[in-house]
Amino acid sequence: MLLARDGHRVAIFERFDAPAPIGSGLMIQPTGLAVLRALGLDDPLVGRSARIDRLFGTASGRVVLDVGYATLAQRGLCGFGVHRATLFAVLHDAVMAAAIALETGRAIAGSDEASGNRRCLVFADGTRSSPFDLVVDALGTRTPLAPPCGRGLGYGALWASLDRVDGFAPDALEQRYRRASTMAGVLPIGRPPGVAGEQAAFFWSIRADRVDAWRAAGLDAWKDDVRALWPATAPLLDQIDDPDRLVFARYAHRTLPRPVETGMIHIGDAWHSASPQLGQGANMALLDAFALARGLRMGADVASGLVAAVAMRRRHVGLYQALTALFTPVYQSDSRILPFVRDRLVGPLSGLWPANRIQAAMVSGLIGGPLPPLGLTA
């Protein structure tokens, strides 16, 4: 959308025969919303989302997470809980309305350099595209267009989108922890496309190497475990009558040292991916896209435009990759020491200044000041 509006000729290649969203809930933070506002797409997104003013979590009755956007003292600042399908539909509808070329059923296997610093895509069926001045790799963590790097994380999560029920705050992401090895969460996500009522995303952390054992044990045993941790989830669990209602998401921590190659840039999870502890994946991708468009406007040619785009994002990306690596073991790991410290030190401090303000700045995505270099405001 951004590149087409700047007059570039854009073609999108999609591996599915019909583009469709997958996954469950996420949070659009003030950073991502600033990009959607620049596109004129913030109102459609907000209209089908749930406003989130607070993140709250307890372990054994102790408050270990209490983050409110109000501590940032900026009027109207909040997050929005949303289904991926909603974000997808808002962007996809806008792309279709703009008549941007979209080729489906085109799984990408790699790329080749062409003359004049251009690049061709290589498809899974062995065919090649015509040369492009620039390939934008938005293929995610397992992109075939970048060399492997980073590491898979031991813990992932089971996700389900369910009808929202009473007993949970309509404007908060709530979580419950048992040490760092077990985490359950409920996030209001508004009304996804095709759904009449309000929904909530439910998630349950689980080690990737235990998913098969979880399936073998059966839903009833798992539900007993969830209810023991968080009795209020019972009405949500009653809606899950098949293991396939739950989608297992794997996570990886990786950062490409060189996100730019000749005629190609990697953005979003294709450049940097991490545990969703700080909830920044979609927001970081939106910022990357905006930086790319701005960089190409600034640059005398494609190569200099890409250098400018990466320069606008590198500090913020590095900061959040480091923060995520630091905080993930505190909430998802087999450690017993880290959650002990979290519950007795980090939790009590989270309600006090300046810790509460720092946490809110991290959660909102605003720590590190990512918007001014892009000419955006929250």
ChimeraX attribute file (.defattr): number of C-alpha atoms within 10 A of each C-alpha:
attribute: neighborCount
match mode: 1-to-1
recipient: residues
	/A:1	18
	/A:2	17
	/A:3	16
	/A:4	15
	/A:5	12
	/A:6	12
	/A:7	8
	/A:8	11
	/A:9	11
	/A:10	16
	/A:11	13
	/A:12	13
	/A:13	15
	/A:14	17
	/A:15	15
	/A:16	12
	/A:17	11
	/A:18	10
	/A:19	15
	/A:20	12
	/A:21	14
	/A:22	11
	/A:23	15
	/A:24	24
	/A:25	26
	/A:26	23
	/A:27	28
	/A:28	30
	/A:29	24
	/A:30	22
	/A:31	24
	/A:32	25
	/A:33	24
	/A:34	22
	/A:35	25
	/A:36	23
	/A:37	15
	/A:38	13
	/A:39	15
	/A:40	11
	/A:41	17
	/A:42	16
	/A:43	13
	/A:44	15
	/A:45	22
	/A:46	19
	/A:47	12
	/A:48	21
	/A:49	25
	/A:50	25
	/A:51	22
	/A:52	25
	/A:53	18
	/A:54	20
	/A:55	19
	/A:56	17
	/A:57	20
	/A:58	18
	/A:59	20
	/A:60	12
	/A:61	10
	/A:62	14
	/A:63	19
	/A:64	25
	/A:65	25
	/A:66	20
	/A:67	26
	/A:68	23
	/A:69	23
	/A:70	16
	/A:71	17
	/A:72	17
	/A:73	9
	/A:74	10
	/A:75	8
	/A:76	11
	/A:77	18
	/A:78	23
	/A:79	28
	/A:80	25
	/A:81	27
	/A:82	29
	/A:83	30
	/A:84	20
	/A:85	20
	/A:86	25
	/A:87	23
	/A:88	17
	/A:89	18
	/A:90	18
	/A:91	18
	/A:92	17
	/A:93	11
	/A:94	16
	/A:95	16
	/A:96	12
	/A:97	9
	/A:98	12
	/A:99	10
	/A:100	15
	/A:101	12
	/A:102	14
	/A:103	15
	/A:104	13
	/A:105	14
	/A:106	18
	/A:107	15
	/A:108	21
	/A:109	16
	/A:110	16
	/A:111	18
	/A:112	15
	/A:113	16
	/A:114	15
	/A:115	8
	/A:116	11
	/A:117	16
	/A:118	18
	/A:119	22
	/A:120	21
	/A:121	21
	/A:122	19
	/A:123	18
	/A:124	14
	/A:125	10
	/A:126	10
	/A:127	12
	/A:128	16
	/A:129	12
	/A:130	11
	/A:131	18
	/A:132	20
	/A:133	15
	/A:134	19
	/A:135	22
	/A:136	17
	/A:137	20
	/A:138	17
	/A:139	19
	/A:140	17
	/A:141	23
	/A:142	14
	/A:143	18
	/A:144	15
	/A:145	23
	/A:146	21
	/A:147	8
	/A:148	13
	/A:149	14
	/A:150	14
	/A:151	12
	/A:152	16
	/A:153	18
	/A:154	16
	/A:155	23
	/A:156	23
	/A:157	23
	/A:158	20
	/A:159	22
	/A:160	25
	/A:161	25
	/A:162	22
	/A:163	19
	/A:164	22
	/A:165	17
	/A:166	10
	/A:167	9
	/A:168	16
	/A:169	15
	/A:170	21
	/A:171	19
	/A:172	22
	/A:173	24
	/A:174	21
	/A:175	21
	/A:176	24
	/A:177	25
	/A:178	14
	/A:179	22
	/A:180	22
	/A:181	19
	/A:182	20
	/A:183	22
	/A:184	22
	/A:185	20
	/A:186	26
	/A:187	30
	/A:188	33
	/A:189	32
	/A:190	29
	/A:191	22
	/A:192	22
	/A:193	15
	/A:194	8
	/A:195	10
	/A:196	10
	/A:197	10
	/A:198	18
	/A:199	24
	/A:200	28
	/A:201	24
	/A:202	25
	/A:203	24
	/A:204	20
	/A:205	22
	/A:206	23
	/A:207	19
	/A:208	17
	/A:209	11
	/A:210	12
	/A:211	15
	/A:212	9
	/A:213	9
	/A:214	15
	/A:215	13
	/A:216	10
	/A:217	11
	/A:218	12
	/A:219	16
	/A:220	11
	/A:221	12
	/A:222	14
	/A:223	16
	/A:224	14
	/A:225	12
	/A:226	20
	/A:227	13
	/A:228	12
	/A:229	18
	/A:230	15
	/A:231	11
	/A:232	15
	/A:233	21
	/A:234	15
	/A:235	15
	/A:236	19
	/A:237	19
	/A:238	10
	/A:239	13
	/A:240	16
	/A:241	11
	/A:242	9
	/A:243	13
	/A:244	10
	/A:245	14
	/A:246	19
	/A:247	16
	/A:248	19
	/A:249	16
	/A:250	16
	/A:251	19
	/A:252	21
	/A:253	19
	/A:254	21
	/A:255	21
	/A:256	18
	/A:257	9
	/A:258	11
	/A:259	19
	/A:260	20
	/A:261	16
	/A:262	18
	/A:263	22
	/A:264	24
	/A:265	24
	/A:266	25
	/A:267	25
	/A:268	22
	/A:269	24
	/A:270	24
	/A:271	25
	/A:272	25
	/A:273	26
	/A:274	27
	/A:275	24
	/A:276	17
	/A:277	17
	/A:278	19
	/A:279	19
	/A:280	25
	/A:281	20
	/A:282	20
	/A:283	24
	/A:284	25
	/A:285	21
	/A:286	21
	/A:287	26
	/A:288	24
	/A:289	22
	/A:290	26
	/A:291	27
	/A:292	26
	/A:293	21
	/A:294	22
	/A:295	24
	/A:296	20
	/A:297	16
	/A:298	15
	/A:299	15
	/A:300	10
	/A:301	11
	/A:302	20
	/A:303	20
	/A:304	13
	/A:305	20
	/A:306	27
	/A:307	17
	/A:308	19
	/A:309	25
	/A:310	21
	/A:311	14
	/A:312	23
	/A:313	20
	/A:314	13
	/A:315	14
	/A:316	20
	/A:317	22
	/A:318	14
	/A:319	13
	/A:320	21
	/A:321	19
	/A:322	12
	/A:323	15
	/A:324	20
	/A:325	14
	/A:326	10
	/A:327	14
	/A:328	18
	/A:329	18
	/A:330	22
	/A:331	20
	/A:332	25
	/A:333	20
	/A:334	17
	/A:335	14
	/A:336	12
	/A:337	11
	/A:338	17
	/A:339	24
	/A:340	14
	/A:341	12
	/A:342	20
	/A:343	22
	/A:344	13
	/A:345	12
	/A:346	16
	/A:347	20
	/A:348	16
	/A:349	17
	/A:350	20
	/A:351	19
	/A:352	11
	/A:353	11
	/A:354	11
	/A:355	16
	/A:356	21
	/A:357	21
	/A:358	17
	/A:359	23
	/A:360	23
	/A:361	19
	/A:362	19
	/A:363	23
	/A:364	27
	/A:365	24
	/A:366	18
	/A:367	17
	/A:368	14
	/A:369	14
	/A:370	21
	/A:371	23
	/A:372	10
	/A:373	13
	/A:374	20
	/A:375	10
	/A:376	15
	/A:377	16
	/A:378	18
